[in-house]
Amino acid sequence: MAGAVLTQYLGWRSVFPANVPVAAAALWLAAGARVEDEPRGRPVGLLQPLVVIPSVAALVLALYQCGVWGFGDPRTPAALTAAVLAPALAVRLVLRSPEPLVDLRLLRIRPYAVATALTFLVQAPQLIVLVHGTLFLRQAMHLPPLSTGLCLLPLVGALTTGTVLSGYLLDRYRSVRIPVLLGLAAAVLGAALWTAALPSREYAVQVPGMLLAGIGMGMPVPALSAELMRAVPREARADASVLRQTLRQLGGAVGLAVAGALVLAANDDTADAAGIVTATATPVAFVTACAFLCAALLLASTALPGGRPRRAG
């Protein structure tokens, strides 16, 4: 809502400096926390971030540009090749380092790897429906920014409700499968209903799918966070949290890139030139979100443990 108010009355550029006081407050709180810091081992050198960051950028850029250039353009296979080779080089460098930037070896712990993969798959559709749902309200339904922010409140409220419900179900049934499978099933159904409602361009018809998708996508992440923290030894939890959050954000970036490429490929050239996503191309993004959710549901149903896991030794 704050972003909608700033965009409508001060222009979209105003949302960037608005983050400065928030970041300053976060730094002030962190400095005052007085957390004990006992460095372990040698500091991480510059080589790893200098390799890892461009490799991730190459991956996301290649996925986006596929929709811009088209699959018949010779630049597309070159970009996709770089998108495969660059992350592979980065992973090899991190694995061979005595002080890794992120401890990829934790992915050898199966429950942790499954929970992290599911977090990756859930973050992608969350950002897809949020971004492309916003674009649909603004560009296809011609709502002003403030009205668009208000119309998205059911989705945000539903995500919050799903988060709270996840903790309750995990405590009640002592099984990570209950909130994750129930949430993903609800998310698939909700996203499908929302997709089916888009051609009508009626907001009220979209709300039921929006609510169900939001509750469903909000439920898996808290339960998966508890699962992966229990799956690793106590001394590795900090590294496990960093790796999980890194892959979660990468999931959002990859999801948006894939959906963006497919939408651009399905969009009208004239609309592309004007920076507009047409109403007929937007459902492609939502179908992509449904595909990510279906993949997550399949993985969860086959790979998640049945009960509360034992603590790692």
C-alpha positions as CSV (number, residue, x, y, z in Angstrom):
1,M,0.0,0.0,0.0
2,A,2.9,2.4,0.8
3,G,4.4,1.6,-2.6
4,A,1.0,2.2,-4.3
5,V,0.6,5.6,-2.6
6,L,4.1,6.7,-3.5
7,T,3.7,5.5,-7.1
8,Q,0.4,7.3,-7.6
9,Y,1.3,10.6,-6.0
10,L,5.1,10.9,-6.3
11,G,5.9,8.6,-9.3
12,W,7.3,5.1,-9.4
13,R,10.9,6.3,-8.8
14,S,9.9,7.4,-5.2
15,V,9.7,3.8,-4.0
16,F,13.5,3.5,-4.2
17,P,14.6,6.3,-1.8
18,A,11.8,5.2,0.5
19,N,13.8,2.1,1.3
20,V,16.7,4.2,2.7
21,P,15.2,4.9,6.1
22,V,14.0,1.3,6.4
23,A,17.5,0.1,5.7
24,A,19.0,2.6,8.1
25,A,16.6,1.4,10.9
26,A,17.6,-2.2,10.2
27,L,21.3,-1.3,10.5
28,W,20.7,0.6,13.7
29,L,18.8,-2.3,15.2
30,A,21.4,-4.8,14.1
31,A,24.2,-2.6,15.6
32,G,22.3,-2.4,18.9
33,A,21.7,-6.2,19.1
34,R,25.2,-6.8,20.4
35,V,25.3,-10.3,19.1
36,E,28.4,-12.2,20.0
37,D,30.5,-12.8,17.0
38,E,33.2,-15.4,17.1
39,P,34.8,-15.7,13.6
40,R,35.6,-19.3,12.5
41,G,38.3,-20.1,10.1
42,R,39.6,-17.8,7.4
43,P,37.5,-15.0,5.9
44,V,35.9,-15.6,2.5
45,G,37.9,-14.1,-0.3
46,L,36.7,-11.9,-3.2
47,L,37.0,-14.6,-5.9
48,Q,33.9,-16.5,-4.9
49,P,31.4,-13.6,-5.0
50,L,33.1,-12.3,-8.1
51,V,32.3,-15.6,-9.8
52,V,29.0,-16.5,-8.2
53,I,27.1,-13.2,-8.7
54,P,27.8,-12.9,-12.5
55,S,26.9,-16.6,-12.9
56,V,23.5,-16.0,-11.3
57,A,23.1,-12.9,-13.4
58,A,23.9,-14.9,-16.6
59,L,21.3,-17.5,-15.7
60,V,18.5,-15.0,-15.1
61,L,19.5,-12.8,-18.1
62,A,19.5,-15.8,-20.5
63,L,16.0,-17.0,-19.3
64,Y,14.6,-13.5,-19.8
65,Q,16.2,-12.9,-23.2
66,C,14.8,-16.1,-24.6
67,G,11.4,-14.4,-24.8
68,V,12.9,-11.2,-26.3
69,W,15.1,-12.7,-28.9
70,G,13.1,-15.8,-29.7
71,F,14.3,-19.4,-29.8
72,G,15.4,-19.1,-33.5
73,D,17.9,-16.3,-32.7
74,P,21.5,-17.5,-32.6
75,R,22.0,-15.4,-29.4
76,T,19.5,-17.5,-27.5
77,P,21.5,-20.8,-27.5
78,A,24.7,-18.9,-26.8
79,A,23.1,-17.3,-23.7
80,L,21.6,-20.6,-22.6
81,T,25.0,-22.3,-22.9
82,A,26.5,-19.5,-20.8
83,A,23.7,-19.9,-18.3
84,V,24.6,-23.6,-17.8
85,L,28.4,-23.2,-17.8
86,A,28.7,-20.2,-15.5
87,P,26.7,-21.6,-12.6
88,A,28.5,-24.9,-13.0
89,L,31.8,-23.2,-12.7
90,A,30.6,-21.2,-9.7
91,V,29.4,-24.4,-7.9
92,R,32.7,-26.2,-8.6
93,L,34.6,-23.2,-7.2
94,V,32.4,-23.1,-4.0
95,L,32.7,-26.8,-3.4
96,R,36.5,-26.8,-3.7
97,S,37.0,-23.8,-1.4
98,P,38.1,-24.4,2.2
99,E,35.9,-21.5,3.2
100,P,32.8,-21.6,0.9
101,L,30.6,-18.6,0.4
102,V,27.6,-20.9,0.8
103,D,28.0,-24.4,2.1
104,L,26.6,-26.5,-0.8
105,R,27.7,-29.7,1.0
106,L,24.7,-29.4,3.2
107,L,22.6,-30.4,0.2
108,R,23.9,-34.0,0.8
109,I,21.5,-34.2,3.8
110,R,18.4,-35.5,2.1
111,P,15.7,-33.9,4.3
112,Y,17.4,-30.6,4.1
113,A,17.8,-30.9,0.3
114,V,14.1,-31.8,-0.2
115,A,12.9,-28.9,2.0
116,T,15.2,-26.4,0.2
117,A,14.1,-27.6,-3.2
118,L,10.5,-27.2,-2.2
119,T,11.2,-23.7,-0.9
120,F,12.7,-22.9,-4.3
121,L,9.7,-24.2,-6.1
122,V,7.2,-22.3,-3.8
123,Q,8.9,-18.9,-4.0
124,A,8.8,-18.9,-7.9
125,P,5.0,-19.0,-8.2
126,Q,4.5,-16.5,-5.3
127,L,6.5,-13.8,-7.2
128,I,4.9,-14.8,-10.5
129,V,1.3,-14.3,-9.4
130,L,2.2,-11.2,-7.4
131,V,4.0,-9.4,-10.3
132,H,1.8,-10.5,-13.1
133,G,-1.3,-10.2,-11.1
134,T,-0.3,-6.6,-10.5
135,L,0.4,-6.0,-14.2
136,F,-3.0,-7.5,-15.1
137,L,-4.9,-5.2,-12.7
138,R,-2.9,-2.1,-13.9
139,Q,-2.7,-2.8,-17.7
140,A,-5.6,-5.1,-18.6
141,M,-8.2,-3.7,-16.1
142,H,-6.7,-0.1,-16.2
143,L,-6.8,0.4,-12.4
144,P,-4.7,3.2,-10.8
145,P,-1.8,2.2,-8.6
146,L,-3.7,2.8,-5.3
147,S,-6.7,0.7,-6.4
148,T,-4.3,-2.0,-7.5
149,G,-2.7,-2.1,-4.1
150,L,-6.1,-2.4,-2.5
151,C,-7.1,-5.2,-4.8
152,L,-4.0,-7.2,-3.9
153,L,-4.7,-7.0,-0.2
154,P,-6.7,-10.3,-0.2
155,L,-3.6,-12.1,-1.6
156,V,-1.3,-10.6,1.0
157,G,-3.7,-11.3,3.8
158,A,-4.2,-14.8,2.6
159,L,-0.4,-15.4,2.5
160,T,-0.2,-14.2,6.1
161,T,-3.1,-16.4,7.1
162,G,-1.5,-19.4,5.5
163,T,1.7,-18.7,7.4
164,V,-0.1,-18.7,10.8
165,L,-2.1,-21.8,9.8
166,S,1.1,-23.7,8.9
167,G,2.5,-23.4,12.4
168,Y,-0.8,-24.5,14.0
169,L,-1.0,-27.6,11.7
170,L,2.7,-28.5,12.4
171,D,2.2,-28.3,16.1
172,R,-1.1,-30.1,16.0
173,Y,-0.2,-33.1,13.8
174,R,3.6,-33.2,14.3
175,S,4.2,-33.9,10.6
176,V,5.6,-31.5,8.0
177,R,3.6,-33.3,5.3
178,I,0.2,-32.0,6.6
179,P,0.8,-28.3,6.1
180,V,2.9,-28.7,3.0
181,L,0.7,-31.1,1.1
182,L,-2.5,-29.3,2.1
183,G,-1.0,-25.9,1.3
184,L,0.3,-27.0,-2.1
185,A,-3.0,-28.7,-3.1
186,A,-4.9,-25.5,-2.1
187,A,-2.4,-23.4,-4.0
188,V,-2.7,-25.4,-7.2
189,L,-6.5,-25.3,-7.1
190,G,-6.5,-21.5,-6.2
191,A,-4.0,-20.6,-9.0
192,A,-6.0,-22.6,-11.5
193,L,-9.2,-20.8,-10.4
194,W,-7.5,-17.4,-10.6
195,T,-6.1,-18.3,-14.1
196,A,-9.6,-19.3,-15.3
197,A,-11.0,-16.0,-14.0
198,L,-8.6,-13.7,-15.8
199,P,-10.4,-13.6,-19.2
200,S,-13.5,-12.1,-17.5
201,R,-11.5,-9.1,-16.4
202,E,-13.9,-8.9,-13.4
203,Y,-12.1,-8.4,-10.1
204,A,-14.8,-10.1,-7.9
205,V,-14.4,-13.3,-10.0
206,Q,-10.7,-13.4,-9.3
207,V,-10.9,-13.0,-5.5
208,P,-11.8,-16.7,-4.6
209,G,-8.8,-18.0,-6.5
210,M,-6.6,-15.3,-5.2
211,L,-7.5,-16.1,-1.6
212,L,-7.1,-19.9,-2.0
213,A,-3.8,-19.5,-3.8
214,G,-2.5,-17.1,-1.2
215,I,-3.4,-19.4,1.8
216,G,-2.0,-22.4,0.0
217,M,1.3,-20.7,-0.9
218,G,1.7,-19.3,2.6
219,M,1.4,-22.7,4.3
220,P,4.5,-24.7,3.1
221,V,7.4,-22.3,3.9
222,P,7.2,-22.1,7.7
223,A,6.8,-25.8,8.0
224,L,9.7,-26.4,5.6
225,S,11.8,-23.9,7.5
226,A,11.3,-25.9,10.7
227,E,12.0,-29.2,8.8
228,L,15.3,-28.1,7.3
229,M,16.6,-26.5,10.6
230,R,15.9,-29.8,12.4
231,A,17.6,-31.8,9.6
232,V,21.1,-30.2,10.0
233,P,23.5,-30.3,13.0
234,R,23.2,-27.3,15.4
235,E,26.6,-25.9,14.4
236,A,25.6,-25.9,10.7
237,R,22.3,-24.0,11.1
238,A,23.7,-20.6,10.3
239,D,25.1,-21.9,7.0
240,A,21.9,-23.8,6.4
241,S,19.8,-20.7,6.8
242,V,22.1,-18.7,4.4
243,L,22.0,-21.4,1.7
244,R,18.2,-21.8,2.1
245,Q,17.6,-18.1,1.8
246,T,19.9,-17.8,-1.2
247,L,18.1,-20.6,-3.1
248,R,14.7,-19.3,-2.1
249,Q,15.5,-15.9,-3.7
250,L,17.0,-17.6,-6.7
251,G,13.8,-19.5,-7.1
252,G,11.9,-16.3,-7.2
253,A,14.3,-14.8,-9.8
254,V,14.2,-18.0,-12.0
255,G,10.4,-18.2,-11.7
256,L,10.0,-14.6,-12.8
257,A,12.5,-15.0,-15.6
258,V,10.8,-18.1,-17.0
259,A,7.4,-16.6,-16.8
260,G,8.6,-13.3,-18.3
261,A,10.2,-15.1,-21.2
262,L,7.1,-17.1,-22.0
263,V,4.9,-14.0,-21.6
264,L,7.1,-12.0,-24.0
265,A,7.0,-14.9,-26.5
266,A,3.2,-14.9,-26.3
267,N,2.7,-11.1,-26.2
268,D,2.0,-8.9,-29.2
269,D,5.0,-7.2,-30.7
270,T,3.3,-3.8,-30.6
271,A,2.4,-4.3,-26.9
272,D,6.0,-5.3,-26.2
273,A,7.3,-2.1,-27.8
274,A,4.8,-0.1,-25.6
275,G,5.9,-2.0,-22.4
276,I,2.4,-3.6,-22.0
277,V,1.5,-7.2,-21.2
278,T,-1.7,-8.0,-23.0
279,A,-4.7,-9.7,-21.3
280,T,-4.2,-12.7,-23.5
281,A,-0.5,-13.1,-22.6
282,T,-1.0,-12.8,-18.8
283,P,-2.5,-16.3,-18.3
284,V,0.7,-17.7,-19.7
285,A,2.4,-16.5,-16.5
286,F,-0.3,-17.9,-14.3
287,V,0.0,-21.3,-16.1
288,T,3.7,-21.2,-15.4
289,A,3.0,-20.6,-11.7
290,C,0.6,-23.6,-11.7
291,A,3.4,-25.7,-13.3
292,F,5.8,-24.8,-10.5
293,L,3.2,-25.6,-7.9
294,C,2.4,-28.9,-9.4
295,A,6.1,-29.8,-9.5
296,A,6.3,-28.9,-5.8
297,L,3.2,-30.9,-4.9
298,L,4.7,-34.0,-6.7
299,L,8.0,-33.6,-5.0
300,A,6.4,-33.1,-1.6
301,S,4.1,-36.1,-1.9
302,T,7.0,-38.5,-2.9
303,A,9.9,-37.1,-0.9
304,L,8.8,-35.6,2.4
305,P,9.0,-37.7,5.6
306,G,5.8,-38.9,7.2
307,G,6.4,-37.7,10.7
308,R,8.5,-35.3,12.8
309,P,12.1,-35.9,11.9
310,R,14.8,-36.7,14.5
311,R,17.3,-34.1,15.3
312,A,20.6,-34.3,13.4
313,G,23.4,-35.7,15.5
